[in-house]
Amino acid sequence: MKNIFLLFLSTMIMNCSKKQNDLVDYNPIESKSNYKGFNAVKHDASITNLYGTWNTNELLLSNQTKEYFLFPQSTDDYNYGDHIRLNPDQTFSSFYTAECGNDCFTSSKGKYKIIDRNYICFYLEKITQSGDCSGNTESDIDLGLYYYYKKDTIYNLLKSNGNLEQDKKSVYYRDLISAKRVEIEKFYKGHGSLNRFMFDWKRTNNTYETAVVAFCMAQKKIKNYELLYYDKGNRYSTVAIGLVKVNGKFCYVICDTWGDPIVCLYNDAEVQKINEFVDKVETDKSLEVRSFKPKKMSGRTPFDKETIMVSKKGNEIYKVIYENYPKDTEHIGVFTLTVYYRNSLPVYIDFQNEFIGSDTRSSSKTGLYILDWENNKVAVKIIKGDGNYVSIEWIKMKIDEIMNEIK
């Protein structure tokens, strides 16, 4: 009886372990493939728009690469980096070039088939290395199927299972992540410590994409979610972003693998509310606008030119722009401070320093999302350049001076 019980317990443990492994390895993005292999499809020779040599983000070396970009080659002589050449005879070569010969030069060769105006597939036959590295590898690897589409002058190739409807959704999801990545970098880089509320990082030992997202959802006690797309960025990126649907809304899981992996659920809810308010102010045609030159402000010189522009409705102020620039046309340093008000308190501020010299022109712009004005709690966003040094106390002093002028 004891042996029967132990056998039953062992079976239960194995089944539970298998279910856990299945959960970790299951990728909702990867559905059953309609692609039956390189030899099972035919090439359409009438489609020639992909022929030629392109600059690219990656060499054709692995069946794990999710995305390629084909950029038109530059008209000058400086086309260094990674390239893909698609020949009319259905052969391809991908190769690396550099200005200097002291480098590792990797190239690959193989076959491709343009199936139709949506899909292309590749078969890798050989990898060669020379220069600071060496070695030849006979590969014989089916690199898989890619959905291709053109955006502006660039062709995007996205790893596919052959489901056209899903591929179009994946493009939409990837574009959402790309736009969000730009925004996240503006909040994350340089001011990560000030923006802690947006990045509630947790350390994790997971690196596989579904496991990373599952860990993050568990930390937030979210049970029902759908992973729509996971983007690791380019080969130099250490930040991966997963697009997740929770209760019908899009959310973003961020994993930073620089050093020990950390993961968080990106929290930009307050920022988005402020953005909506700012957009509403910008499009409000009923606001009365007046501008004037200040008279009382401190720190002025005879060479300063200052203006204040106020947008209001009745006695309620919604927007104030302060601009300060010297009369010296040879070396002009222009400072602009824009403040949006809600219920008489600043809710969003951006300030810009622009230097216009005789030979150079540069500017930096930083945005402050006000979460708690009294306690100096803000979210900092680098809008342009490297941003500006953030001194909340100085900004408060400047705003008080501007408001005294308005009164």
HUQUI-V322469 format. One record per residue. N is the residue number from 0. RES is the residue in one letter. SS is DSSP state (h for helix, s for strand, l for the rest). PSI is psi in degrees with one decimal (999 if undefined). OMEGA is omega in degrees with one decimal (none if undefined). Layout:
# HUQUI-V322469
n->N res->RES ss->SS psi->PSI omega->OMEGA
n->N res->RES ss->SS psi->PSI omega->OMEGA
This chain:
# HUQUI-V322469
n->0 res->M ss->l psi->-42.1 omega->178.7
n->1 res->K ss->h psi->-41.7 omega->-179.7
n->2 res->N ss->h psi->-37.7 omega->178.6
n->3 res->I ss->h psi->-42.3 omega->179.8
n->4 res->F ss->h psi->-43.3 omega->179.6
n->5 res->L ss->h psi->-38.4 omega->177.8
n->6 res->L ss->h psi->-41.8 omega->178.6
n->7 res->F ss->h psi->-42.9 omega->179.7
n->8 res->L ss->h psi->-42.8 omega->178.9
n->9 res->S ss->h psi->-40.9 omega->178.8
n->10 res->T ss->h psi->-41.5 omega->179.5
n->11 res->M ss->h psi->-42.9 omega->179.6
n->12 res->I ss->h psi->-42.8 omega->179.4
n->13 res->M ss->h psi->-40.6 omega->179.2
n->14 res->N ss->h psi->-42.0 omega->178.6
n->15 res->C ss->h psi->-42.3 omega->179.6
n->16 res->S ss->h psi->-41.0 omega->180.0
n->17 res->K ss->h psi->-39.8 omega->-179.9
n->18 res->K ss->h psi->-40.6 omega->178.7
n->19 res->Q ss->h psi->-42.8 omega->179.2
n->20 res->N ss->h psi->-39.4 omega->177.9
n->21 res->D ss->h psi->-37.4 omega->-179.9
n->22 res->L ss->h psi->-41.8 omega->-178.6
n->23 res->V ss->h psi->-41.0 omega->-175.1
n->24 res->D ss->h psi->-19.1 omega->-177.7
n->25 res->Y ss->l psi->129.5 omega->179.1
n->26 res->N ss->l psi->110.5 omega->-178.6
n->27 res->P ss->l psi->-17.5 omega->179.0
n->28 res->I ss->l psi->-30.9 omega->-173.4
n->29 res->E ss->l psi->96.4 omega->176.9
n->30 res->S ss->l psi->178.8 omega->-179.1
n->31 res->K ss->l psi->133.9 omega->-173.7
n->32 res->S ss->l psi->139.1 omega->172.0
n->33 res->N ss->l psi->-5.5 omega->-178.4
n->34 res->Y ss->l psi->122.3 omega->-175.2
n->35 res->K ss->l psi->7.2 omega->177.5
n->36 res->G ss->l psi->159.6 omega->-174.2
n->37 res->F ss->h psi->-41.9 omega->-176.2
n->38 res->N ss->h psi->-13.1 omega->-176.3
n->39 res->A ss->h psi->-5.5 omega->-177.3
n->40 res->V ss->l psi->160.4 omega->-179.1
n->41 res->K ss->l psi->150.6 omega->178.3
n->42 res->H ss->l psi->135.3 omega->176.4
n->43 res->D ss->l psi->101.9 omega->-175.6
n->44 res->A ss->l psi->-10.8 omega->-179.8
n->45 res->S ss->l psi->-14.3 omega->-179.5
n->46 res->I ss->l psi->112.2 omega->-172.5
n->47 res->T ss->l psi->3.3 omega->-173.1
n->48 res->N ss->l psi->-15.0 omega->178.4
n->49 res->L ss->l psi->-4.0 omega->179.7
n->50 res->Y ss->l psi->148.5 omega->174.5
n->51 res->G ss->s psi->-173.8 omega->-178.6
n->52 res->T ss->s psi->132.0 omega->-176.4
n->53 res->W ss->s psi->148.5 omega->163.4
n->54 res->N ss->s psi->146.7 omega->-176.1
n->55 res->T ss->s psi->167.4 omega->-179.6
n->56 res->N ss->l psi->-21.8 omega->-177.0
n->57 res->E ss->l psi->150.4 omega->170.6
n->58 res->L ss->l psi->155.1 omega->177.3
n->59 res->L ss->l psi->92.7 omega->-174.6
n->60 res->L ss->l psi->-21.1 omega->-170.3
n->61 res->S ss->l psi->148.6 omega->175.5
n->62 res->N ss->l psi->5.1 omega->178.8
n->63 res->Q ss->l psi->-7.6 omega->-179.1
n->64 res->T ss->l psi->123.6 omega->-174.7
n->65 res->K ss->l psi->-25.7 omega->-170.7
n->66 res->E ss->s psi->139.1 omega->171.8
n->67 res->Y ss->s psi->149.1 omega->172.2
n->68 res->F ss->s psi->132.1 omega->176.4
n->69 res->L ss->s psi->110.2 omega->-179.2
n->70 res->F ss->s psi->140.4 omega->173.4
n->71 res->P ss->l psi->143.3 omega->179.3
n->72 res->Q ss->l psi->147.6 omega->179.8
n->73 res->S ss->l psi->152.4 omega->179.8
n->74 res->T ss->l psi->-15.1 omega->177.4
n->75 res->D ss->l psi->-172.7 omega->-174.9
n->76 res->D ss->l psi->3.1 omega->-171.4
n->77 res->Y ss->l psi->61.0 omega->177.5
n->78 res->N ss->l psi->64.8 omega->179.9
n->79 res->Y ss->l psi->154.4 omega->179.3
n->80 res->G ss->s psi->-151.5 omega->-177.7
n->81 res->D ss->s psi->142.6 omega->-178.1
n->82 res->H ss->s psi->154.9 omega->171.7
n->83 res->I ss->s psi->131.3 omega->176.7
n->84 res->R ss->s psi->121.6 omega->177.3
n->85 res->L ss->s psi->111.4 omega->-176.5
n->86 res->N ss->l psi->151.7 omega->179.4
n->87 res->P ss->l psi->-19.5 omega->-178.4
n->88 res->D ss->l psi->16.9 omega->177.1
n->89 res->Q ss->l psi->19.2 omega->172.5
n->90 res->T ss->s psi->152.7 omega->176.7
n->91 res->F ss->s psi->157.4 omega->167.9
n->92 res->S ss->s psi->139.6 omega->172.1
n->93 res->S ss->s psi->140.1 omega->-171.4
n->94 res->F ss->s psi->160.2 omega->-179.1
n->95 res->Y ss->s psi->136.5 omega->175.8
n->96 res->T ss->s psi->152.9 omega->179.3
n->97 res->A ss->l psi->156.2 omega->179.3
n->98 res->E ss->l psi->-34.0 omega->-177.7
n->99 res->C ss->l psi->144.7 omega->-179.8
n->100 res->G ss->l psi->-10.8 omega->179.8
n->101 res->N ss->l psi->78.8 omega->-175.1
n->102 res->D ss->l psi->170.5 omega->174.7
n->103 res->C ss->s psi->118.8 omega->-175.9
n->104 res->F ss->s psi->111.6 omega->-179.1
n->105 res->T ss->s psi->139.9 omega->176.5
n->106 res->S ss->s psi->159.6 omega->177.6
n->107 res->S ss->s psi->154.9 omega->178.2
n->108 res->K ss->s psi->153.3 omega->178.6
n->109 res->G ss->s psi->-157.2 omega->-177.7
n->110 res->K ss->s psi->159.2 omega->175.2
n->111 res->Y ss->s psi->161.0 omega->173.9
n->112 res->K ss->s psi->125.0 omega->171.2
n->113 res->I ss->s psi->108.9 omega->-172.7
n->114 res->I ss->l psi->-45.5 omega->177.9
n->115 res->D ss->l psi->-161.5 omega->-177.0
n->116 res->R ss->l psi->11.8 omega->177.1
n->117 res->N ss->l psi->-27.9 omega->-169.3
n->118 res->Y ss->s psi->145.5 omega->174.6
n->119 res->I ss->s psi->147.9 omega->176.7
n->120 res->C ss->s psi->157.1 omega->-175.0
n->121 res->F ss->s psi->148.1 omega->174.6
n->122 res->Y ss->s psi->117.7 omega->-176.7
n->123 res->L ss->s psi->130.7 omega->-178.8
n->124 res->E ss->s psi->-33.6 omega->-173.8
n->125 res->K ss->s psi->140.8 omega->173.9
n->126 res->I ss->s psi->131.4 omega->-178.9
n->127 res->T ss->s psi->140.2 omega->176.5
n->128 res->Q ss->s psi->143.4 omega->179.6
n->129 res->S ss->s psi->177.8 omega->-177.7
n->130 res->G ss->s psi->-124.7 omega->179.8
n->131 res->D ss->l psi->-1.1 omega->174.8
n->132 res->C ss->l psi->163.5 omega->-178.1
n->133 res->S ss->l psi->158.5 omega->176.9
n->134 res->G ss->s psi->143.2 omega->176.2
n->135 res->N ss->s psi->136.8 omega->-179.7
n->136 res->T ss->s psi->123.4 omega->172.0
n->137 res->E ss->s psi->113.9 omega->-166.6
n->138 res->S ss->s psi->-56.5 omega->-176.5
n->139 res->D ss->s psi->63.6 omega->-179.2
n->140 res->I ss->s psi->127.9 omega->171.9
n->141 res->D ss->s psi->111.6 omega->-177.2
n->142 res->L ss->s psi->-10.1 omega->173.5
n->143 res->G ss->s psi->-173.3 omega->-173.7
n->144 res->L ss->s psi->141.7 omega->178.4
n->145 res->Y ss->s psi->132.9 omega->171.7
n->146 res->Y ss->s psi->126.8 omega->-178.0
n->147 res->Y ss->s psi->145.9 omega->177.8
n->148 res->Y ss->s psi->157.9 omega->-176.4
n->149 res->K ss->s psi->133.7 omega->175.5
n->150 res->K ss->s psi->113.6 omega->-171.3
n->151 res->D ss->l psi->-118.3 omega->-179.5
n->152 res->T ss->l psi->6.0 omega->-172.6
n->153 res->I ss->s psi->134.7 omega->172.0
n->154 res->Y ss->s psi->129.0 omega->174.7
n->155 res->N ss->s psi->132.3 omega->176.0
n->156 res->L ss->s psi->116.6 omega->-173.7
n->157 res->L ss->s psi->128.1 omega->-179.5
n->158 res->K ss->s psi->135.7 omega->-169.3
n->159 res->S ss->s psi->156.8 omega->170.2
n->160 res->N ss->l psi->2.8 omega->178.5
n->161 res->G ss->l psi->8.6 omega->177.4
n->162 res->N ss->l psi->104.2 omega->-172.9
n->163 res->L ss->h psi->-40.6 omega->179.4
n->164 res->E ss->h psi->-44.7 omega->179.1
n->165 res->Q ss->h psi->-36.0 omega->179.2
n->166 res->D ss->h psi->-41.3 omega->178.3
n->167 res->K ss->h psi->-35.7 omega->174.5
n->168 res->K ss->h psi->-41.3 omega->-179.5
n->169 res->S ss->h psi->-38.4 omega->176.9
n->170 res->V ss->h psi->-43.7 omega->178.2
n->171 res->Y ss->h psi->-46.1 omega->179.9
n->172 res->Y ss->h psi->-42.1 omega->-179.6
n->173 res->R ss->h psi->-39.2 omega->178.6
n->174 res->D ss->h psi->-36.4 omega->176.1
n->175 res->L ss->h psi->-44.3 omega->179.8
n->176 res->I ss->h psi->-41.6 omega->-179.5
n->177 res->S ss->h psi->-44.0 omega->178.7
n->178 res->A ss->h psi->-40.5 omega->179.7
n->179 res->K ss->h psi->-33.2 omega->179.0
n->180 res->R ss->h psi->-41.8 omega->177.9
n->181 res->V ss->h psi->-44.7 omega->179.6
n->182 res->E ss->h psi->-45.4 omega->-178.1
n->183 res->I ss->h psi->-42.3 omega->-179.8
n->184 res->E ss->h psi->-33.8 omega->180.0
n->185 res->K ss->h psi->-28.3 omega->177.0
n->186 res->F ss->h psi->-32.8 omega->-171.4
n->187 res->Y ss->h psi->-45.8 omega->-174.3
n->188 res->K ss->l psi->125.7 omega->173.8
n->189 res->G ss->l psi->-29.8 omega->-176.6
n->190 res->H ss->l psi->30.5 omega->-179.3
n->191 res->G ss->l psi->-34.3 omega->-178.6
n->192 res->S ss->l psi->-37.3 omega->178.8
n->193 res->L ss->l psi->-24.9 omega->-174.9
n->194 res->N ss->l psi->33.6 omega->-175.4
n->195 res->R ss->h psi->-34.2 omega->-176.9
n->196 res->F ss->h psi->-22.6 omega->179.6
n->197 res->M ss->h psi->-21.2 omega->-175.5
n->198 res->F ss->l psi->85.7 omega->179.7
n->199 res->D ss->l psi->78.9 omega->-171.2
n->200 res->W ss->l psi->141.4 omega->172.8
n->201 res->K ss->s psi->135.8 omega->178.0
n->202 res->R ss->s psi->144.6 omega->-179.1
n->203 res->T ss->l psi->152.1 omega->174.1
n->204 res->N ss->l psi->-1.3 omega->-177.6
n->205 res->N ss->l psi->143.5 omega->175.6
n->206 res->T ss->l psi->-24.7 omega->179.1
n->207 res->Y ss->l psi->139.6 omega->-167.0
n->208 res->E ss->h psi->-44.9 omega->-178.9
n->209 res->T ss->h psi->-32.9 omega->178.1
n->210 res->A ss->h psi->-37.8 omega->177.3
n->211 res->V ss->h psi->-47.9 omega->-178.7
n->212 res->V ss->h psi->-41.9 omega->179.5
n->213 res->A ss->h psi->-40.7 omega->178.1
n->214 res->F ss->h psi->-45.0 omega->-179.3
n->215 res->C ss->h psi->-43.8 omega->179.4
n->216 res->M ss->h psi->-38.5 omega->178.1
n->217 res->A ss->h psi->-38.8 omega->178.1
n->218 res->Q ss->h psi->-33.7 omega->-179.6
n->219 res->K ss->l psi->3.8 omega->179.5
n->220 res->K ss->l psi->38.7 omega->176.7
n->221 res->I ss->l psi->117.6 omega->-176.7
n->222 res->K ss->l psi->-36.8 omega->-175.8
n->223 res->N ss->l psi->110.7 omega->179.7
n->224 res->Y ss->l psi->164.5 omega->177.0
n->225 res->E ss->s psi->121.8 omega->175.5
n->226 res->L ss->s psi->116.1 omega->-175.4
n->227 res->L ss->s psi->-38.6 omega->-177.2
n->228 res->Y ss->s psi->147.7 omega->-179.7
n->229 res->Y ss->s psi->123.7 omega->-174.7
n->230 res->D ss->s psi->122.4 omega->-179.8
n->231 res->K ss->l psi->2.5 omega->-178.7
n->232 res->G ss->l psi->-166.2 omega->178.3
n->233 res->N ss->l psi->179.4 omega->-173.6
n->234 res->R ss->l psi->-18.1 omega->179.9
n->235 res->Y ss->l psi->-7.8 omega->-175.5
n->236 res->S ss->l psi->142.0 omega->173.8
n->237 res->T ss->l psi->0.0 omega->-176.9
n->238 res->V ss->s psi->118.1 omega->175.6
n->239 res->A ss->s psi->147.4 omega->-178.1
n->240 res->I ss->s psi->129.4 omega->176.2
n->241 res->G ss->s psi->132.9 omega->176.0
n->242 res->L ss->s psi->121.5 omega->-174.9
n->243 res->V ss->s psi->139.7 omega->174.8
n->244 res->K ss->s psi->123.0 omega->179.2
n->245 res->V ss->s psi->120.2 omega->-179.4
n->246 res->N ss->l psi->40.2 omega->177.1
n->247 res->G ss->l psi->2.0 omega->-178.9
n->248 res->K ss->s psi->149.6 omega->177.1
n->249 res->F ss->s psi->132.0 omega->174.7
n->250 res->C ss->s psi->162.1 omega->-175.6
n->251 res->Y ss->s psi->123.2 omega->174.8
n->252 res->V ss->s psi->129.0 omega->-179.2
n->253 res->I ss->s psi->133.0 omega->175.4
n->254 res->C ss->s psi->119.4 omega->177.8
n->255 res->D ss->s psi->117.2 omega->-175.8
n->256 res->T ss->l psi->10.4 omega->176.2
n->257 res->W ss->l psi->112.8 omega->-173.7
n->258 res->G ss->l psi->-141.9 omega->177.0
n->259 res->D ss->l psi->129.7 omega->-177.0
n->260 res->P ss->l psi->136.0 omega->175.4
n->261 res->I ss->s psi->150.1 omega->-175.4
n->262 res->V ss->s psi->148.9 omega->176.8
n->263 res->C ss->s psi->161.3 omega->170.4
n->264 res->L ss->s psi->112.9 omega->-174.5
n->265 res->Y ss->l psi->127.6 omega->-176.2
n->266 res->N ss->l psi->96.7 omega->179.0
n->267 res->D ss->l psi->23.9 omega->-176.0
n->268 res->A ss->h psi->-47.0 omega->-178.8
n->269 res->E ss->h psi->-37.7 omega->178.8
n->270 res->V ss->h psi->-42.9 omega->-179.3
n->271 res->Q ss->h psi->-36.3 omega->176.9
n->272 res->K ss->h psi->-41.1 omega->178.6
n->273 res->I ss->h psi->-40.1 omega->177.1
n->274 res->N ss->h psi->-41.6 omega->179.0
n->275 res->E ss->h psi->-40.4 omega->179.3
n->276 res->F ss->h psi->-44.5 omega->179.8
n->277 res->V ss->h psi->-43.2 omega->178.1
n->278 res->D ss->h psi->-38.2 omega->179.4
n->279 res->K ss->h psi->-41.3 omega->178.2
n->280 res->V ss->h psi->-43.1 omega->-177.3
n->281 res->E ss->h psi->-29.4 omega->-176.9
n->282 res->T ss->l psi->3.5 omega->-178.8
n->283 res->D ss->l psi->105.2 omega->-177.8
n->284 res->K ss->l psi->-10.5 omega->-176.9
n->285 res->S ss->l psi->-5.4 omega->-179.0
n->286 res->L ss->l psi->138.6 omega->175.7
n->287 res->E ss->s psi->131.9 omega->-176.6
n->288 res->V ss->s psi->130.7 omega->173.6
n->289 res->R ss->s psi->150.4 omega->178.4
n->290 res->S ss->s psi->152.1 omega->-179.5
n->291 res->F ss->s psi->169.0 omega->178.3
n->292 res->K ss->l psi->129.1 omega->-179.7
n->293 res->P ss->l psi->157.2 omega->-177.9
n->294 res->K ss->l psi->-24.1 omega->-168.7
n->295 res->K ss->l psi->-5.5 omega->-168.1
n->296 res->M ss->l psi->144.7 omega->-176.1
n->297 res->S ss->l psi->163.7 omega->174.8
n->298 res->G ss->l psi->17.4 omega->-178.4
n->299 res->R ss->l psi->155.0 omega->174.5
n->300 res->T ss->l psi->163.1 omega->179.1
n->301 res->P ss->l psi->-13.7 omega->-176.7
n->302 res->F ss->l psi->-2.5 omega->-178.3
n->303 res->D ss->s psi->143.1 omega->169.4
n->304 res->K ss->s psi->126.2 omega->-175.9
n->305 res->E ss->s psi->145.8 omega->173.3
n->306 res->T ss->s psi->149.9 omega->173.9
n->307 res->I ss->s psi->129.3 omega->177.7
n->308 res->M ss->s psi->127.8 omega->-176.2
n->309 res->V ss->s psi->131.3 omega->173.9
n->310 res->S ss->s psi->122.3 omega->-174.7
n->311 res->K ss->s psi->165.0 omega->174.7
n->312 res->K ss->s psi->110.9 omega->-171.9
n->313 res->G ss->l psi->-126.1 omega->177.7
n->314 res->N ss->l psi->0.8 omega->-176.4
n->315 res->E ss->s psi->122.2 omega->178.0
n->316 res->I ss->s psi->132.1 omega->-179.7
n->317 res->Y ss->s psi->-28.1 omega->-176.2
n->318 res->K ss->s psi->138.1 omega->176.6
n->319 res->V ss->s psi->132.4 omega->175.1
n->320 res->I ss->s psi->124.2 omega->175.8
n->321 res->Y ss->s psi->130.2 omega->179.9
n->322 res->E ss->s psi->133.5 omega->-178.6
n->323 res->N ss->s psi->124.9 omega->177.2
n->324 res->Y ss->s psi->144.5 omega->-179.4
n->325 res->P ss->s psi->165.8 omega->179.6
n->326 res->K ss->l psi->-12.8 omega->-179.2
n->327 res->D ss->l psi->106.9 omega->-176.2
n->328 res->T ss->l psi->-13.5 omega->179.5
n->329 res->E ss->l psi->-41.2 omega->-176.9
n->330 res->H ss->l psi->90.2 omega->-176.0
n->331 res->I ss->s psi->123.7 omega->172.0
n->332 res->G ss->s psi->110.4 omega->-175.5
n->333 res->V ss->s psi->127.6 omega->176.8
n->334 res->F ss->s psi->126.4 omega->179.6
n->335 res->T ss->s psi->129.0 omega->179.0
n->336 res->L ss->s psi->121.0 omega->179.8
n->337 res->T ss->s psi->128.9 omega->-177.0
n->338 res->V ss->s psi->130.0 omega->174.3
n->339 res->Y ss->s psi->134.9 omega->-175.8
n->340 res->Y ss->s psi->143.3 omega->170.5
n->341 res->R ss->s psi->122.3 omega->-176.6
n->342 res->N ss->l psi->42.0 omega->174.7
n->343 res->S ss->l psi->8.2 omega->178.4
n->344 res->L ss->s psi->142.2 omega->176.7
n->345 res->P ss->s psi->134.7 omega->178.2
n->346 res->V ss->s psi->-25.8 omega->176.6
n->347 res->Y ss->s psi->138.0 omega->-180.0
n->348 res->I ss->s psi->135.8 omega->165.1
n->349 res->D ss->s psi->142.9 omega->179.8
n->350 res->F ss->s psi->139.7 omega->-173.6
n->351 res->Q ss->s psi->134.3 omega->170.8
n->352 res->N ss->s psi->124.7 omega->179.8
n->353 res->E ss->s psi->123.9 omega->178.6
n->354 res->F ss->s psi->123.9 omega->179.4
n->355 res->I ss->s psi->94.0 omega->178.8
n->356 res->G ss->l psi->-179.7 omega->-179.9
n->357 res->S ss->l psi->-27.2 omega->-178.3
n->358 res->D ss->l psi->-21.8 omega->-174.9
n->359 res->T ss->l psi->158.5 omega->175.7
n->360 res->R ss->s psi->124.3 omega->-179.5
n->361 res->S ss->s psi->155.9 omega->178.4
n->362 res->S ss->s psi->155.3 omega->175.3
n->363 res->S ss->s psi->143.7 omega->-176.3
n->364 res->K ss->s psi->134.6 omega->-178.0
n->365 res->T ss->s psi->140.4 omega->177.0
n->366 res->G ss->s psi->141.4 omega->177.0
n->367 res->L ss->s psi->119.4 omega->174.2
n->368 res->Y ss->s psi->117.2 omega->-173.3
n->369 res->I ss->s psi->115.3 omega->178.7
n->370 res->L ss->s psi->-34.9 omega->177.3
n->371 res->D ss->s psi->98.8 omega->-174.1
n->372 res->W ss->l psi->-40.7 omega->-176.9
n->373 res->E ss->l psi->-35.8 omega->-175.5
n->374 res->N ss->l psi->15.8 omega->174.9
n->375 res->N ss->l psi->33.2 omega->178.9
n->376 res->K ss->s psi->115.5 omega->-176.8
n->377 res->V ss->s psi->160.3 omega->167.2
n->378 res->A ss->s psi->132.0 omega->-174.1
n->379 res->V ss->s psi->131.1 omega->-179.5
n->380 res->K ss->s psi->126.0 omega->174.6
n->381 res->I ss->s psi->112.4 omega->-176.5
n->382 res->I ss->s psi->-39.3 omega->-175.5
n->383 res->K ss->s psi->142.5 omega->179.7
n->384 res->G ss->l psi->-144.3 omega->179.0
n->385 res->D ss->l psi->8.4 omega->-178.1
n->386 res->G ss->l psi->-174.9 omega->-179.4
n->387 res->N ss->l psi->156.5 omega->172.6
n->388 res->Y ss->l psi->131.9 omega->-174.8
n->389 res->V ss->l psi->113.8 omega->172.9
n->390 res->S ss->l psi->101.4 omega->-176.8
n->391 res->I ss->h psi->-39.3 omega->-178.0
n->392 res->E ss->h psi->-41.6 omega->179.3
n->393 res->W ss->h psi->-42.3 omega->179.3
n->394 res->I ss->h psi->-41.2 omega->177.9
n->395 res->K ss->h psi->-42.7 omega->179.2
n->396 res->M ss->h psi->-42.7 omega->-179.1
n->397 res->K ss->h psi->-41.4 omega->179.6
n->398 res->I ss->h psi->-39.7 omega->177.4
n->399 res->D ss->h psi->-41.6 omega->178.4
n->400 res->E ss->h psi->-42.1 omega->-179.4
n->401 res->I ss->h psi->-44.0 omega->-178.6
n->402 res->M ss->h psi->-33.2 omega->175.7
n->403 res->N ss->h psi->-34.8 omega->176.3
n->404 res->E ss->h psi->-39.6 omega->-178.1
n->405 res->I ss->h psi->-37.5 omega->179.8
n->406 res->K ss->l psi->999 omega->none
